[in-house]
C-alpha cells in the first residue's frame, strides 16, 4: 500500500507515528510526501504524486492559516476535479489552525465534498475528541520550518489518520447471529 501525502505545511513529522500504526494494524505501507505546500498542484496535476498512486490512499492535510482568505471554495473545486480521476480513496484532513473561523471553513469543505464516494473527511474537532492534546501548536517550529504542531499532536494526527485508513482499507467483519432455541432473544 502506498500512502501519498500532500500538505499545506511541512508534514514529514507525521511519518514515524503513521508508519508505526500501519505496521501494528497489519497494513504495511510506503509513505510518500509531495513537496511543501503543493496541495493545489498535486490535486490538479494528472501526472502528480496523488494521480500516480494506484494502490493505497491519498491524504491531503490542510491548515487554512496557510492560505489567503477565500481559498476554501477553490480547494473544494480542486478536490472535486481530482476525486473524479483518482484511482484510490482521498482523505482530507482539516488540521487545526489559529483562525477563529476554522469551523466555518470546515463546514464549507464538508458541504462541498458531500456525496463524493471516494472522499473521506477528518476534522480537527474529530481528532481532538479522540486524542485531546494540551499543546497543539508549536510557534517556533512553524516560524522556523513551517512545522506547525508539537510532536505529541503529530502523533495524535497520525493515529487518527491510521484509524481512518484502516476503516477504509480493511475488509469489514461480517457476522450472523442465530437464536434457534430462543435463549438469546426469547423469541424476538
DAWO-V784431 format. One record per residue. N is the residue number from 1. SS is DSSP state (H for helix, E for strand, L for the rest). PHI is phi in whole degrees, -180 to 180 (999 if undefined). D_FIRST is the distance of its C-alpha to the first C-alpha in whole Angstrom. Layout:
# DAWO-V784431
n = (N & N)
ss = (SS & SS)
phi = (PHI & PHI)
d_first = (D_FIRST & D_FIRST)
This chain:
# DAWO-V784431
n = (1 & 2 & 3 & 4 & 5 & 6 & 7 & 8 & 9 & 10 & 11 & 12 & 13 & 14 & 15 & 16 & 17 & 18 & 19 & 20 & 21 & 22 & 23 & 24 & 25 & 26 & 27 & 28 & 29 & 30 & 31 & 32 & 33 & 34 & 35 & 36 & 37 & 38 & 39 & 40 & 41 & 42 & 43 & 44 & 45 & 46 & 47 & 48 & 49 & 50 & 51 & 52 & 53 & 54 & 55 & 56 & 57 & 58 & 59 & 60 & 61 & 62 & 63 & 64 & 65 & 66 & 67 & 68 & 69 & 70 & 71 & 72 & 73 & 74 & 75 & 76 & 77 & 78 & 79 & 80 & 81 & 82 & 83 & 84 & 85 & 86 & 87 & 88 & 89 & 90 & 91 & 92 & 93 & 94 & 95 & 96 & 97 & 98 & 99 & 100 & 101 & 102 & 103 & 104 & 105 & 106 & 107 & 108 & 109 & 110 & 111 & 112 & 113 & 114 & 115 & 116 & 117 & 118 & 119 & 120 & 121 & 122 & 123 & 124 & 125 & 126 & 127 & 128 & 129 & 130 & 131 & 132 & 133 & 134 & 135 & 136 & 137 & 138 & 139 & 140 & 141 & 142 & 143 & 144 & 145 & 146 & 147 & 148 & 149 & 150 & 151 & 152 & 153 & 154 & 155 & 156 & 157 & 158 & 159 & 160 & 161 & 162 & 163 & 164 & 165 & 166 & 167 & 168 & 169 & 170 & 171 & 172 & 173 & 174 & 175 & 176 & 177 & 178 & 179 & 180 & 181 & 182 & 183 & 184 & 185 & 186 & 187 & 188)
ss = (L & E & E & E & E & E & E & L & L & L & L & H & H & H & H & H & H & H & H & H & H & H & H & H & L & L & L & L & L & E & E & E & E & L & L & L & L & L & H & H & H & H & H & H & L & L & L & L & H & H & H & H & L & L & L & E & E & E & E & E & E & E & L & H & H & H & L & L & L & L & H & H & H & H & H & H & H & H & H & H & H & H & H & L & L & L & L & L & E & E & E & E & E & E & L & L & L & L & L & L & L & H & H & H & H & H & H & H & H & H & H & H & H & L & L & L & L & L & E & E & E & E & E & H & H & H & H & H & H & H & L & L & L & L & L & L & E & L & H & H & H & H & H & H & H & L & L & L & E & L & H & H & H & H & H & H & H & H & H & H & H & H & H & H & H & H & H & H & H & L & L & L & L & L & L & L & L & L & L & L & L & L & L & L & L & L & L & L)
phi = (999 & -110 & -111 & -96 & -123 & -126 & -144 & -83 & -136 & -73 & -111 & -60 & -67 & -80 & -58 & -60 & -66 & -68 & -62 & -59 & -68 & -64 & -64 & -63 & -84 & 74 & -123 & -57 & -140 & -101 & -96 & -127 & -114 & -77 & -60 & -53 & 54 & -116 & -60 & -61 & -61 & -68 & -67 & -96 & -82 & -69 & -118 & -77 & -57 & -66 & -69 & -79 & -75 & -117 & -147 & 162 & -141 & -106 & -129 & -122 & -101 & -122 & -122 & -61 & -59 & -82 & -121 & -65 & -58 & 91 & -90 & -62 & -66 & -65 & -62 & -60 & -60 & -65 & -64 & -61 & -67 & -70 & -62 & -67 & -116 & -77 & -89 & -130 & -62 & -118 & -106 & -98 & -112 & -93 & -82 & -71 & -132 & -90 & -70 & -77 & -106 & -56 & -66 & -63 & -67 & -56 & -64 & -63 & -67 & -57 & -65 & -69 & -103 & -57 & 90 & -81 & -67 & -108 & -114 & -119 & -116 & -134 & -104 & -60 & -65 & -66 & -65 & -64 & -68 & -80 & -136 & -67 & -123 & -65 & -109 & -86 & -92 & -121 & -60 & -67 & -62 & -67 & -70 & -80 & -147 & 57 & -107 & -81 & -120 & -72 & -57 & -64 & -69 & -62 & -68 & -62 & -62 & -63 & -67 & -63 & -66 & -62 & -61 & -66 & -63 & -61 & -63 & -81 & -88 & -79 & -67 & -71 & -76 & -124 & -143 & -126 & -113 & -114 & -124 & -78 & -118 & 60 & -87 & -90 & -120 & 51 & 84 & -82)
d_first = (0 & 4 & 7 & 10 & 13 & 16 & 19 & 23 & 24 & 22 & 19 & 18 & 20 & 17 & 15 & 16 & 16 & 13 & 12 & 14 & 14 & 10 & 11 & 14 & 13 & 11 & 7 & 7 & 5 & 6 & 9 & 11 & 14 & 17 & 20 & 22 & 24 & 22 & 21 & 23 & 23 & 19 & 20 & 22 & 21 & 20 & 19 & 17 & 14 & 13 & 15 & 13 & 9 & 9 & 6 & 5 & 8 & 11 & 13 & 17 & 19 & 22 & 26 & 29 & 31 & 29 & 30 & 34 & 35 & 35 & 31 & 29 & 31 & 29 & 26 & 26 & 27 & 24 & 22 & 23 & 23 & 20 & 19 & 21 & 19 & 15 & 13 & 11 & 12 & 14 & 15 & 18 & 19 & 23 & 24 & 27 & 30 & 34 & 35 & 37 & 35 & 32 & 32 & 34 & 31 & 28 & 30 & 31 & 27 & 27 & 29 & 28 & 24 & 26 & 25 & 22 & 20 & 17 & 18 & 18 & 20 & 20 & 24 & 25 & 28 & 25 & 23 & 27 & 28 & 25 & 26 & 29 & 29 & 33 & 32 & 29 & 30 & 31 & 34 & 34 & 30 & 30 & 33 & 32 & 29 & 28 & 26 & 27 & 26 & 27 & 25 & 26 & 25 & 21 & 21 & 22 & 19 & 16 & 17 & 18 & 15 & 13 & 15 & 14 & 11 & 12 & 14 & 12 & 9 & 12 & 14 & 18 & 21 & 24 & 27 & 30 & 33 & 37 & 40 & 43 & 45 & 45 & 45 & 42 & 43 & 46 & 46 & 44)
